[in-house]
Amino acid sequence: MIRSLLALCSTCLLLLAGCNKAPEPQKASEAQLTPVRFLTDWYPQPEHGGFYNALVRGYYKEAGLDVTIEPGGPNIYPTQRVPVGAGEFGMASSDIVLTTNAEG
């Protein structure tokens, strides 16, 4: 029993010894960030949490983006606003995106 436990501990230590923290990605300076406006389809809600989490944690800045999230609301349609330059990216349900693309 003790030999098995010792073997297991040794194996775990060897595996952990091979792990190391990845180097920090180089962060883009504020002047090098590309401004991006992301239009959501509704007021902030749990389904949008990943986008806001990435903003708070600085993931967009690490990727060289200065993201502004603009929430939607009633009668605000990202599929109409993105083509006229109100934002670079927009969120909509897949059926609305397909219908909008089909309509040109």
Protein Blocks (a to p, Z undefined) as FASTA:
>chain_A
ZZmmmmmmmmmmmmmmmpccddddddddfklpccdddddfbdcdfklmmmmmmmmnommm
mnopacddddddehiafklmmmnopafbdcddfklmmmmmmnZZ
